[in-house]
C-alpha cells in the first residue's frame, strides 16, 4: 500500500511541475494516462538513485586506480568491477615523526597483499591474500593447497551504490581510513620505540587522499597516548630503546603523519630470480612450492630487482651480446625541493650505474632527471615515478627503500630519502679520513665542487639499495693494505671493490703518498658490475628453476676466475673481514695507518676549525668525530679476536664454509690494543684543545674507549667463541682463551715488570679489568637464560652464553695468578699512588674470590 501511495505522489508531482511550466495540461484521458505513465520501478530509480545521492556536485572526487569520493568526513572507494579480485599491495609508511624520534619519515611499517572481492549478501570483502603456499595446477597436490588456504576476510563493506553504468561498486571506507585497524596501525616496532598507547580519535584524522593510475595514497594524522618514559621490557627492566620523546614527556601524546598506499600489482608476476647467499641482494619475496614428486617442501626465495627486459624487436641482438635499451628503463627524478646546486651531482650518482648495467647487456638502463616543476600532470606521490625525496631534517642520513611484489621480488615502488643534514656527516667523515691527503678537506665549509662529489657517491650508494643490492661489508677486505698506499694502483682500481661497502674514504693513504681523488673516493666497481650482471641479465627461461641453474654456474665460474667478486655479507656474522667502516686485508696494519692520520688531524685541529665568533663548537664537533673514528679503528681490531671466517659455498666449490681466524692475527690484534689503546693515547689528551672544548668533569673519551675495548674482548661472546673454536678446531690450531688472557694482562699490567708509576688512566683501566673479569665469573657460574629472558633480553647476544663452561674457572685462576704477581711486585714499588692502587687491587681480588666461592 505504501509503495502504491509513493507512485501516486510521484505522478502527481510530475504533473504539477508540468503545470507550472506555463503550458496547458493535456486532456485527462484514462487511456492516455495509462499509456504514458512510466513503470513504477523506473520512477523509483530515477528519483532515488543511490549513486547520485552520494556523489553530488559538492563531492570531491579523485580519479585514478579507484575513484575516491569525499563528502566532508565521509570517504568512499568506487572500485571498477575489472579490479575486483585483483591483487593489491597495501603499504603503510611513516611520513613525519616528532623531533628526537628513533624512527624516521619514509620508513615502511607494514606491507601486505590484499584484494577486494564480491562477498555474501551484496557486500564487498577486503581479503588478505596469502602467497606463502603455491603449486602448479598440473600437480594433484594443488587441490589440497586450494582447500587448505582460504584468504582471510579482514573487513566486509556494504555496497552503497553501483556506478559506471553498473560496472563499478561504491563502498564506504571511512572506518578503514579513520579508525585504528590492522591495515593502518603503526608497526609493533614503532609502537615500542615511541612508547605509543591507544589512538586518540579526537586528534586523528585523514589529512589528504590522492588517486593515480596504479595507486592510491592516503595521508593520515594520528595522535597516540604516550607515557613519556623509556619503553620497558619484562619485569619492569628498561628495554634497549631510545630515550622518551620530548613531546611525550611534555604532553603525554605523540602525533605522527602516516601514509597508506594501495598499489595495483602486475596481473602476471615477473619471473623471479632465486636468492643465492653468495650475491648480495635483498630477498623480500618467497613462497613454499608444493609438487607431487617432492619428498619435502621446496621454499622458493626471490631477489628484489626491477623488471628489466629487452624490447621484443631487440631480443636477438641482445642474445648476440649487443647492448640494447630496455623496454622500460629505470627513471629517477630529483625532488624539486632539492637545492639546485646539488641536483647535477645526485643525477650523476644515478647515471653512474649505467656502466654496471652494461655488464647485464643494457645501455641507458637507468636515467636521472630533474622533476619537471611546471608539469601539472605529474605528482610526486604517483607510484609510477621514482623520486629522490629531499627532507629538511637535522638527521644526518639517507636511505633507499623499496616495495616489491611478494610473488616475484619485482620492485613496484621505490624512492630515496635524502636528509639535508647528510652533508654534515659527509663533511666530518671526509675531513678526518681524507684531510691529511686532500687540502680541500681542511675547512669547515667545503666548496660546492667537493661537497657535490661526496653527494654523488652517496646518491650511487642509496640508488644501489633501490636496485636490490645489500651492503657488501666484506668487499674492502679484498684490497691488500699496501695497495691502498700505491698511488698508481689505487687510483686505477679504487680503495674498495664495491660502492655498497661502508668503506667511506681511503684513510690508509698517507700525506707523503700524494694520492688523488680517484684513490680516495668510493666508486661503482667490479663487484657492483658483477652483481648487476648476475641480477639483471635477461635469460628468458621458461621457469625459475632453469634460471637458477644458469645463475648458479655464473657464480661458481666468476668466483673461480676473480675472488674479488666475493660478497662478504653485512657484518652480522662475527667475520672480521666484514666490518662496517673498515679498509684493507689487515685491520691491524690498516688502522695503524688510520691512527697516524688521526694524529695529523689533531695536530691541525685548531687551524682547520677556526671561524669568527665561534665558541669552539667547530673544534668540539671535529674532536668528537676524531674520537669516534678512533673508536671505530679499535673496534675493527678487537673484532678480530674470536673471529670465524664464513664463506658461503656449494658442493661445486672446494674448502670449508667455516674456519677459524688465524691465531697469529688474533695475537696481533691484542698487541695492537695493548699498544694503541691500553697504553694511554696521549695524542688524544692535548690540553690546548681540551681546555677549550670541554669541562673535565664531562670529558672522558679516552677512558670510555679503553673501557669499551675491555668490554668487547672480555665479553661472554668472545670467551664462548674461543672455547668453542678450541673444541671444533683443536687447541693447537686456535688462539685459546688462556693465551688471550695472558696477552692482555701483559699489556694492561706492564708496570708489574717495569715498576714504573701507574698513571690515573692506567689505574682506572686496571680497576675495570678486574671488575669485568668478576662479571664474567658471575655470568659463567650463576647466569640463567630464563632469568635474562624474564628481565627483557630478546636476543642471544644480550644473554650470557658461558653458563656452565670453563670460563669461570679460567678467569678465577687468572685472577689468582694476577694477585700473586702484584704481591711479588708490591715491595719494589716506590710511587705511593701506585702502591696504594695495587694494594687495593689485591684486596679487591681477594674479596671478590671469597664472595664468589666461599659463601
C-alpha atoms as one frame of an Amber mdcrd trajectory, in Angstrom:
protein
   0.000   0.000   0.000   2.833   2.389   0.887   4.575   1.647  -2.416   1.302
   2.446  -4.276   0.957   5.808  -2.472   4.540   6.741  -3.391   3.778   6.076
  -7.055   0.687   8.316  -6.908   2.654  11.130  -5.277   5.432  10.886  -7.853
   2.957  11.075 -10.719   1.177  13.998  -9.044   4.414  15.907  -8.537   5.469
  15.259 -12.108   2.196  16.677 -13.429   2.493  19.608 -11.052   5.894  20.510
 -12.463   4.477  20.458 -15.958   1.563  22.709 -14.920   3.952  25.343 -13.669
   5.711  25.475 -16.997   3.026  27.813 -18.384   1.776  25.328 -20.960  -1.779
  23.952 -20.769  -2.049  20.415 -19.483  -3.354  17.817 -21.936  -6.930  16.500
 -21.576  -7.275  13.840 -18.961  -7.974  10.531 -20.626  -7.608   7.267 -18.844
  -6.155   5.547 -21.871  -3.612   8.292 -22.419  -2.605   8.317 -18.748  -2.152
   4.578 -18.795  -0.071   4.639 -21.953   2.225   7.491 -20.893   2.713   6.646
 -17.200   6.161   5.158 -16.520   6.576   1.839 -14.788   6.807   2.053 -11.002
  10.384   0.629 -10.840  11.603   3.144 -13.420  10.179   6.060 -11.480  11.765
   4.954  -8.199  15.161   4.503  -9.854  15.006   7.923 -11.420  14.121   9.624
  -8.175  16.041   7.546  -5.643  19.393   6.770  -7.393  21.801   5.821  -4.534
  24.868   6.832  -6.549  23.578  10.361  -7.151  22.670  10.818  -3.507  26.306
  10.083  -2.552  28.267  11.568  -5.464  26.827  15.045  -5.763  28.025  18.337
  -7.141  29.631  19.036  -3.763  31.539  15.750  -3.624  35.311  15.970  -4.042
  36.371  13.154  -6.351  39.897  11.899  -7.059  40.107   9.751 -10.190  42.699
   7.010 -10.554  43.100   3.309  -9.754  39.834   3.621  -7.800  37.742   6.755
  -7.632  37.927   8.247  -4.141  34.860  10.299  -3.219  34.920  12.626  -0.213
  31.849  14.188   1.390  33.003  16.156   4.431  34.254  13.422   6.810  32.934
  10.502   4.731  35.130   8.622   2.250  34.093   6.188  -0.481  36.010   3.922
  -2.869  34.458   3.354  -6.256  36.027   0.104  -7.437  35.750  -0.913 -11.101
  34.457  -4.451 -11.498  37.574  -5.227 -13.546  39.670  -4.744 -10.384  37.587
  -6.960  -8.114  39.790  -9.909  -7.216  42.996  -8.235  -8.446  45.920  -8.379
  -6.043  46.919  -5.054  -4.499  49.885  -4.162  -2.328  48.926  -2.158   0.774
  51.834  -0.406   2.471  51.857   1.883   5.495  54.722   4.374   5.837  55.855
   6.923   8.352  55.811  10.372   6.740  56.622  12.738   9.624  57.700  11.951
  13.190  58.346  14.049  16.315  61.771  15.514  16.991  64.161  13.065  18.605
  62.321  10.019  17.263  64.438   6.881  16.702  62.222   6.160  13.692  62.289
   8.351  10.588  59.921   9.614   7.945  59.923   7.276   4.950  60.323   4.064
   6.938  57.947   1.267   5.952  55.852  -0.128   8.821  53.506  -2.710   7.279
  53.173  -4.369   3.886  50.613  -6.954   2.838  48.819  -8.192  -0.242  45.071
  -7.562  -0.337  42.149  -7.800  -2.707  38.575  -6.507  -2.876  36.175  -9.303
  -3.833  32.449  -9.856  -4.064  31.209 -11.062  -0.710  27.952 -12.504   0.589
  24.661 -10.595   0.806  25.592  -7.814  -1.606  28.824  -6.921   0.210  32.439
  -6.341  -0.785  35.060  -8.322   1.129  38.526  -6.958   1.874  40.761 -10.035
   1.921  44.362 -10.534   2.964  45.916 -12.587   0.179  48.233 -15.368   1.287
  51.031 -16.046  -1.204  53.022 -18.415   1.019  51.855 -21.760  -0.386  51.650
 -22.376  -4.130  51.564 -25.300  -6.555  51.385 -25.696 -10.306  47.890 -26.761
 -11.375  49.301 -29.917 -13.055  50.030 -31.325  -9.582  47.368 -33.302  -7.740
  48.505 -31.630  -4.513  47.342 -28.292  -5.991  43.806 -29.261  -4.979  44.937
 -29.684  -1.383  46.653 -26.308  -1.498  43.442 -24.638  -2.668  41.416 -26.403
   0.000  43.852 -25.609   2.792  44.464 -21.948   2.006  41.491 -19.637   2.246
  42.323 -15.946   2.199  41.006 -14.414   5.423  38.295 -11.772   5.158  39.508
  -8.786   7.164  36.525  -6.484   6.552  33.106  -6.510   4.895  31.627  -3.394
   3.275  28.018  -2.783   2.305  27.556  -1.935  -1.360  26.261   1.633  -1.266
  25.660   2.030  -4.993  26.659   0.912  -8.475  28.364   3.293 -10.896  29.871
   3.426 -14.381  26.671   2.066 -15.913  26.652  -0.765 -13.418  30.338  -1.663
 -13.846  31.698  -0.249 -10.579  30.887  -0.612  -6.891  30.728   2.142  -4.286
  31.691   1.281  -0.698  32.093   3.422   2.433  35.724   3.208   3.621  35.538
   5.909   6.287  36.201   3.469   9.134  39.068   1.847   7.227  40.819   5.206
   6.853  39.900   6.935  10.108  39.716   4.210  12.739  42.532   2.088  14.116
  42.754  -1.249  12.298  45.335  -3.841  11.329  45.991  -2.159   7.963  46.813
   1.343   9.155  48.059   0.752  12.686  51.730   1.569  13.417  54.022  -1.451
  13.463  54.920  -3.058  16.785  58.475  -1.788  16.341  57.276   1.814  16.033
  54.841   1.479  18.934  57.577   0.107  21.164  60.294   2.573  20.189  57.972
   5.556  20.606  56.137   4.124  23.669  52.756   4.582  21.970  49.490   3.732
  23.654  45.933   3.987  22.338  44.964   6.232  19.425  43.171   9.454  20.355
  40.291   9.561  17.857  39.516  13.238  18.553  43.024  14.221  17.426  43.355
  11.830  14.499  42.064  12.422  11.001  42.584  11.876   7.286  44.854  14.638
   6.038  44.594  14.052   2.281  43.713  11.473  -0.341  45.064  11.118  -3.858
  44.366   8.713  -6.710  46.721   7.869  -9.574  46.568   5.339 -12.426  48.174
   2.489 -10.460  47.977   3.620  -6.842  46.073   5.414  -4.113  47.790   7.474
  -1.408  46.017   8.310   1.852  47.843  10.506   4.347  46.671  10.409   7.945
  47.493  12.395  11.059  47.393  10.061  14.045  47.787  11.005  17.717  48.584
   8.393  20.358  48.872   8.491  24.106  52.487   8.128  25.219  53.858   7.590
  28.693  56.888   9.860  28.387  59.004   7.131  29.992  61.524   4.811  28.390
  59.996   1.632  26.949  60.269  -1.287  29.355  60.932  -4.966  28.966  59.588
  -7.746  31.112  59.545  -7.385  34.903  59.924  -3.649  34.506  63.506  -3.743
  33.273  64.210  -0.916  30.758  64.387  -2.252  27.228  67.064  -1.253  24.752
  65.403   1.751  23.118  65.718   5.461  22.615  65.013   7.882  25.475  61.444
   9.188  25.764  60.364  11.779  23.213  60.077  15.387  24.333  56.506  15.517
  23.004  55.532  12.537  25.137  57.173  13.970  28.237  55.507  17.355  27.913
  52.080  16.450  26.570  51.627  12.746  27.204  50.953  12.220  23.500  52.767
  11.691  20.218  51.444  12.792  16.819  52.585  11.052  13.640  51.885  11.618
   9.983  51.436   8.314   8.190  50.641   7.279   4.647  48.794   4.222   3.408
  49.471   3.285  -0.195  47.368   0.853  -2.230  49.244  -0.235  -5.343  48.000
  -2.383  -8.231  50.212  -5.433  -8.693  51.006  -6.823 -12.152  48.373  -9.237
 -13.446  51.217 -11.595 -14.404  54.149 -11.692 -11.977  57.636 -11.196 -13.347
  59.702 -14.374 -13.443  61.642 -14.321 -10.209  65.361 -14.910  -9.795  66.143
 -17.275  -6.937  68.094 -15.877  -3.999  71.694 -17.020  -3.504  73.651 -16.037
  -0.375  76.811 -15.613  -2.468  75.456 -12.495  -4.223  74.253  -9.555  -2.133
  70.600  -8.968  -2.975  67.639  -8.294  -0.730  65.176 -11.177  -0.712  61.706
  -9.996   0.283  59.674 -12.490  -1.748  59.180 -16.167  -1.013  56.677 -18.980
  -1.070  56.503 -22.694  -0.359  56.274 -24.639  -3.602  54.435 -27.967  -3.479
  54.691 -30.692  -6.122  53.624 -34.327  -6.336  57.179 -35.607  -6.927  58.616
 -33.905  -3.809  59.715 -35.587  -0.611  59.934 -32.232   1.170  58.527 -28.747
   0.606  60.643 -26.561  -1.650  60.847 -22.980  -0.347  61.481 -20.521  -3.145
  63.071 -17.192  -2.231  63.444 -14.460  -4.853  65.768 -11.486  -5.015  64.419
  -7.935  -5.199  65.001  -6.219  -8.555  63.330  -4.128 -11.228  61.732  -5.722
 -14.283  64.347  -5.055 -16.960  63.835  -6.781 -20.295  64.904  -6.151 -23.892
  62.334  -4.834 -26.337  60.879  -7.746 -28.356  62.411  -6.365 -31.534  65.869
  -6.249 -29.879  65.831  -9.727 -28.338  68.017 -11.381 -30.984  70.541  -8.538
 -30.839  70.616  -8.896 -27.052  71.261 -12.627 -27.313  74.181 -11.900 -29.657
  75.763  -9.757 -26.937  74.917  -6.326 -28.363  73.982  -3.565 -25.919  70.293
  -2.688 -26.204  67.981  -0.282 -24.418  65.461  -1.933 -22.081  61.756  -1.945
 -22.856  61.157   0.155 -19.726  64.208   1.994 -18.335  64.511   2.833 -14.630
  63.922   6.587 -14.314  64.627   8.552 -11.126  63.512  12.136 -10.628  65.119
  14.595  -8.237  62.655  16.253  -5.869  62.066  19.935  -6.802  62.702  20.744
  -3.122  66.356  19.756  -3.616  68.778  22.729  -3.628  69.702  23.394  -7.237
  73.472  23.199  -6.750  73.220  19.553  -5.635  70.863  18.263  -8.328  73.538
  17.599 -11.008  75.596  15.551  -8.548  72.622  13.458  -7.427  71.717  12.831
 -11.070  75.324  11.887 -11.854  75.232   9.364  -8.988  72.135   7.788 -10.537
  73.553   7.669 -14.043  76.829   6.156 -12.832  75.000   2.827 -12.580  74.723
   2.655 -16.370  78.270   1.326 -16.519  77.195  -1.581 -14.320  74.082  -2.262
 -16.402  76.263  -2.632 -19.496  77.550  -5.815 -17.864  73.940  -7.072 -17.956
  73.619  -6.197 -21.654  71.736  -2.891 -21.367  72.561   0.691 -22.269  70.658
   3.700 -20.926  69.066   1.352 -18.420  68.835   3.941 -15.643  68.174   7.655
 -16.070  68.351  10.526 -13.596  66.293  13.647 -14.300  65.165  16.816 -12.617
  61.485  16.866 -11.751  59.568  18.914 -14.362  58.285  21.547 -11.947  55.849
  23.111 -14.410  54.219  19.837 -15.497  50.955  19.766 -13.540  50.101  16.293
 -14.863  52.819  14.701 -12.702  52.715  14.127  -8.957  55.461  13.076  -6.556
  53.055  10.598  -4.947  52.277   8.818  -8.211  53.783   5.339  -7.841  54.826
   5.346 -11.490  57.573   7.831 -10.628  60.689   7.068  -8.632  61.940  10.115
  -6.764  64.954  11.220  -4.739  62.959  12.858  -1.929  64.688  15.736  -0.111
  63.814  16.220   3.571  64.645  19.404   5.539  65.826  17.439   8.553  68.689
  17.690  11.020  69.056  13.916  10.771  72.358  13.073   9.097  71.166  10.207
   6.942  69.986   8.944   3.575  68.247   5.678   2.719  66.877   3.768  -0.256
  63.698   1.774   0.499  61.665  -0.263  -1.963  58.324  -2.043  -2.098  58.396
  -5.309  -4.010  55.946  -7.853  -5.370  55.918 -10.706  -2.817  55.205 -13.176
  -5.630  58.351 -12.454  -7.653  60.554  -9.815  -5.995  59.809  -7.201  -8.671
  60.321  -3.664  -7.341  56.974  -1.915  -7.718  57.571   1.303  -5.821  60.728
   2.995  -4.645  62.339   6.268  -3.694  65.471   7.552  -1.986  65.039   9.555
   1.210  67.661  12.291   1.434  68.061  14.292   4.637  69.547  17.760   4.327
  71.982  17.204   7.178  73.681  14.244   5.497  76.172  16.903   4.372  77.311
  17.335   7.979  78.088  13.629   8.134  79.951  13.750   4.817  81.957  16.786
   5.893  83.163  15.245   9.141  83.948  11.874   7.597  85.942  13.433   4.809
  87.827  15.905   6.978  89.098  13.327   9.455  89.656  10.471   6.973  90.947
  12.370   3.945  92.079  15.717   5.400  95.727  14.638   5.688  95.727  13.879
   1.925  93.295  16.414   0.446  93.860  20.122   1.251  90.258  20.864   0.170
  89.053  18.999   3.289  90.813  21.290   5.776  87.988  23.757   6.371  84.573
  23.801   7.984  82.733  24.601   4.775  83.659  22.667   1.672  83.449  24.025
  -1.847  80.314  23.093  -3.805  82.544  21.009  -6.055  83.906  18.872  -3.208
  80.568  18.532  -1.388  78.907  17.699  -4.704  81.387  14.879  -5.301  80.624
  13.481  -1.846  76.890  13.741  -2.527  77.383  11.894  -5.805  78.837   8.829
  -4.109  76.011   8.739  -1.528  73.489   9.035  -4.354  75.007   5.996  -6.075
  75.076   4.000  -2.844  71.424   4.662  -1.988  70.204   4.044  -5.533  72.098
   0.748  -5.353  69.832  -0.271  -2.469  66.729   0.524  -4.517  68.118  -1.687
  -7.294  68.051  -4.530  -4.772  71.672  -4.540  -3.585  72.578  -5.084   0.046
  75.699  -3.825   1.778  78.823  -5.788   0.897  80.868  -5.139   4.027  83.468
  -7.726   3.047  84.434  -6.171  -0.265  87.075  -3.817   1.143  88.888  -6.704
   2.862  89.982  -7.990  -0.559  92.279  -4.996  -1.133  95.842  -5.550   0.162
  96.759  -2.805   2.632  99.967  -1.893   0.788  97.944  -1.236  -2.397  95.991
   1.462  -0.542  99.217   3.483  -0.454 100.203   2.670  -4.039  99.214   5.817
  -5.985  99.116   4.232  -9.436  97.266   1.105  -8.348  94.668   2.626  -6.034
  93.782   5.473  -8.417  93.193   2.895 -11.167  91.347   0.259  -9.100  89.822
   2.150  -6.180  90.238   1.512  -2.461  87.257  -0.847  -2.248  85.683  -3.154
  -4.777  82.101  -2.070  -4.104  80.261   1.159  -3.522  77.805  -0.915  -1.456
  80.510  -1.376   1.196  80.744   1.053   4.100  84.340   1.865   3.176  83.929
   5.609   3.042  87.322   7.028   2.109  90.916   5.834   1.865  92.108   6.607
   5.383  95.187   4.386   4.958  96.861   6.684   2.402  99.474   8.942   3.993
 100.253  12.576   3.071 103.566  11.578   1.504 101.798   9.162  -0.876 100.296
  12.069  -2.927  97.186  10.085  -3.807  94.484  11.973  -5.690  90.696  11.931
  -5.563  90.356   8.726  -7.612  92.296   6.848  -4.977  90.381   8.316  -2.033
  86.715   8.394  -3.117  84.499   5.282  -3.470  83.088   4.345  -6.867  80.883
   1.758  -8.555  83.400  -1.011  -9.016  83.943  -4.606 -10.132  81.704  -6.299
  -7.560  78.827  -3.897  -8.287  79.079  -4.593 -12.017  79.140  -8.318 -11.366
  76.150  -8.136  -9.002  74.094  -6.185 -11.551  75.112  -8.649 -14.249  74.014
 -11.576 -12.104  70.737  -9.991 -11.032  69.640  -8.226 -14.199  70.889 -10.243
 -17.166  67.792 -11.359 -19.051  67.851 -15.129 -19.572  64.346 -15.765 -20.856
  63.999 -19.277 -19.465  60.598 -20.885 -19.027  60.802 -21.135 -15.240  62.837
 -20.033 -12.266  64.423 -23.477 -11.801  66.124 -23.308 -15.209  67.107 -19.707
 -14.493  68.637 -20.814 -11.188  70.843 -23.469 -12.809  72.313 -20.885 -15.173
  72.891 -18.284 -12.460  74.475 -20.766 -10.052  77.055 -21.683 -12.700  77.782
 -17.978 -13.222  78.632 -17.619  -9.527  80.989 -20.587  -9.395  82.768 -19.683
 -12.630  83.078 -15.984 -11.775  84.441 -16.508  -8.240  86.948 -19.046  -9.515
  88.146 -16.529 -12.095  88.110 -13.493  -9.797  87.914 -13.962  -5.988  87.485
 -10.166  -5.604  83.844 -10.648  -6.611  83.152 -12.204  -3.207  80.092 -10.981
  -1.302  81.032 -10.784   2.377  77.670 -10.098   3.950  76.555  -7.178   6.092
  78.840  -7.578   9.085  76.415  -9.542  11.262  78.299 -12.835  11.358  81.400
 -12.072  13.504  83.580 -12.472  10.419  86.241  -9.799  10.924  86.585  -9.356
   7.155  83.041  -7.996   7.012  83.053  -4.922   9.204  81.439  -1.569   8.656
  83.725   1.413   8.020  86.940  -0.637   7.737  89.517  -0.940   4.949  92.045
  -3.402   3.652  93.084  -7.011   4.120  94.574  -6.483   7.587  92.767  -4.392
  10.219  95.842  -4.033  12.375  98.041  -2.606   9.611  95.292  -0.503   8.037
  94.131   1.045  11.291  97.650   1.797  12.468  97.876   3.989   9.372  94.434
   5.386  10.188  95.536   6.408  13.680  98.643   8.014  12.228  96.335  10.174
  10.096  94.146  10.995  13.106  97.245  12.297  14.889  97.846  14.525  11.850
  94.282  15.857  12.128  94.675  16.514  15.857  97.875  18.462  15.268  95.996
  20.770  12.855  92.612  20.774  14.590  92.699  24.393  15.793  93.775  25.650
  12.363  91.186  23.674  10.372  88.222  24.510  12.621  88.722  28.191  13.390
  85.928  30.583  12.484  84.953  34.105  13.520  82.636  34.304  16.542  82.779
  30.529  17.016  82.687  29.388  20.664  84.914  26.434  19.828  81.875  24.433
  18.715  83.650  23.535  15.459  86.645  22.266  17.371  84.413  20.253  19.708
  82.489  18.696  16.798  85.615  17.587  14.986  87.295  16.378  18.188  84.262
  14.184  18.796  84.462  12.967  15.201  88.129  12.096  15.712  87.301  10.235
  18.934  84.518   8.372  17.143  86.830   7.387  14.297  89.495   6.261  16.766
  86.871   4.102  18.489  85.917   2.547  15.131  89.532   1.679  14.377  89.970
  -0.009  17.737  86.680  -1.901  17.391  87.738  -3.174  13.958  90.800  -4.657
  15.591  89.014  -6.006  18.675  86.558  -7.845  16.437  89.441  -9.917  15.088
  89.603 -11.714  18.438  87.491 -14.888  18.397  86.583 -14.268  14.762  85.467
 -17.023  12.393  85.560 -16.897   8.605  82.167 -17.532   6.975  82.337 -18.104
   3.220  79.168 -19.447   1.606  79.828 -22.284  -0.847  78.043 -25.005  -2.751
  79.257 -28.528  -3.479  80.861 -27.254  -6.677  83.333 -25.179  -4.641  86.209
 -26.537  -2.579  87.059 -25.636   1.011  85.148 -25.138   4.261  82.373 -22.646
   4.843  83.557 -22.006   8.431  87.200 -21.758   9.502  88.982 -20.087  12.434
  90.605 -16.705  12.098  94.410 -17.282  12.117  95.927 -17.450  15.597  98.789
 -15.082  14.741  96.326 -12.446  13.526  94.374 -12.605  16.774  97.601 -12.175
  18.741  98.405  -9.177  16.535  95.000  -7.726  17.399  95.691  -7.938  21.160
  99.171  -6.465  20.613  97.557  -3.568  18.709  95.099  -2.890  21.554  97.884
  -3.024  24.130  99.902  -0.540  22.098  97.254   1.831  20.721  94.519   1.738
  23.401  95.602   0.327  26.741  98.820   2.319  26.610  97.331   5.755  27.258
  96.868   7.545  23.893  98.465  10.847  24.867  97.795  12.310  21.412  94.084
  12.455  22.373  94.879  14.430  25.541  96.145  17.733  24.174  95.188  20.278
  26.852  95.434  23.166  24.383  92.365  21.597  22.784  90.608  20.019  25.763
  90.704  23.203  27.872  88.741  24.992  25.158  86.105  22.402  24.308  85.088
  20.525  27.457  84.701  20.605  31.198  86.984  17.906  32.688  84.054  16.569
  34.734  82.336  15.569  31.486  85.176  14.963  29.031  86.224  11.333  29.166
  86.712   9.999  25.632  89.937   8.106  26.316  88.690   6.267  29.418  85.429
   5.491  27.645  87.225   3.933  24.679  89.557   1.908  26.890  86.608   0.536
  28.858  84.721  -0.244  25.653  87.623  -2.326  24.349  87.800  -4.305  27.579
  84.056  -4.910  27.381  84.448  -6.311  23.862  87.399  -8.640  24.375  86.194
  -9.742  27.822  82.631 -10.329  26.674  80.867 -13.641  27.178  80.569 -13.919
  23.371  84.341 -13.718  22.886  85.113 -16.151  25.695  82.466 -18.613  24.489
  83.678 -18.348  20.878  87.286 -19.010  21.892  86.247 -22.108  23.835  84.008
 -23.387  21.038  86.743 -22.853  18.458  89.085 -24.853  20.675  86.507 -27.661
  20.754  85.849 -27.523  16.991  89.288 -26.980  15.515  91.659 -28.257  18.218
  93.708 -26.452  20.855  96.875 -26.353  18.710  95.090 -24.681  15.801  93.400
 -21.780  17.556  94.002 -18.840  19.871  92.860 -20.086  23.265  91.136 -18.148
  25.993  94.027 -18.728  28.394  96.530 -17.357  25.848  94.358 -14.328  25.174
  94.028 -13.513  28.887  97.780 -13.769  29.287  98.479 -11.457  26.342  96.012
  -8.812  27.566  97.467  -8.972  31.072 100.967  -8.337  29.729  99.746  -5.094
  28.181  97.381  -3.802  30.851  99.657  -4.696  33.766 103.008  -3.906  32.155
 104.089  -1.812  35.173 104.393  -5.025  37.207 107.530  -5.756  35.195 108.901
  -2.211  34.869 107.874  -0.999  38.364 107.101   2.400  36.834 104.407   4.658
  38.351 100.898   3.821  37.165  99.069   6.871  35.777  95.485   7.721  36.635
  94.269   6.481  33.233  96.045   3.162  33.726  94.723   2.816  37.275  91.168
   3.250  36.023  91.841   0.723  33.258  93.206  -1.842  35.702  90.229  -1.484
  38.040  87.861  -2.000  35.108  89.921  -5.036  34.087  89.322  -6.748  37.427
  85.646  -5.719  37.616  84.990  -7.004  34.098  86.514 -10.411  34.848  84.462
 -10.790  38.014  81.360 -10.058  35.960  82.371 -12.909  33.644  82.705 -15.280
  36.579  79.231 -14.306  37.731  77.732 -14.933  34.306  79.524 -18.261  33.925
  78.683 -19.598  37.397  75.234 -18.083  38.021  73.914 -16.917  34.657  70.496
 -18.146  33.642  68.952 -17.721  30.213  65.495 -17.866  31.751  66.377 -15.093
  34.192  67.678 -12.838  31.452  64.665 -13.538  29.248  62.357 -12.572  32.098
  64.343  -9.381  32.535  63.683  -8.342  28.937  66.646  -9.731  26.951  65.453
 -10.571  23.462  68.496 -11.783  21.546  71.276 -14.267  22.219  73.934 -11.570
  22.391  72.024  -9.953  25.266  72.243 -13.158  27.333  75.338 -14.901  28.757
  76.392 -17.886  26.666  79.080 -19.111  29.054  76.923 -20.654  31.806  78.377
 -23.982  32.907  81.506 -23.561  30.766  85.208 -23.372  31.702  85.087 -19.575
  31.633  84.503 -19.144  35.364  87.361 -21.427  36.380  89.808 -19.997  33.819
  89.075 -16.436  34.904  89.292 -17.244  38.634  92.719 -18.887  38.150  93.832
 -15.920  36.047  92.899 -13.503  38.841  94.694 -15.650  41.428  97.877 -15.517
  39.362  97.493 -11.762  38.850  97.135 -11.276  42.613 100.296 -13.306  43.211
 102.248 -11.209  40.683 101.067  -7.975  42.294 102.081  -9.216  45.743 105.531
 -10.100  44.421 105.939  -6.679  42.792 104.443  -4.536  45.558 107.609  -4.296
  47.726 109.536  -2.970  44.692 107.128  -0.072  44.017 108.254   3.359  45.237
 105.420   5.609  43.976 102.830   5.997  46.747  99.792   6.311  44.474 100.872
   3.197  42.606 101.484   1.250  45.824  98.076   2.220  47.245  96.392   1.294
  43.998  97.997  -2.155  43.828  97.164  -2.850  47.470  93.550  -2.004  46.670
  93.579  -4.398  43.683  94.895  -7.221  45.898  92.075  -6.672  48.368  89.540
  -6.385  45.555  90.585  -9.757  44.080  90.702 -11.498  47.460  87.301 -10.167
  48.493  85.768 -10.964  45.128  87.008 -14.540  45.036  85.915 -15.206  48.617
  82.494 -13.805  47.849  82.182 -15.971  44.761  83.426 -19.281  46.166  83.320
 -19.177  50.000  79.711 -18.364  50.711
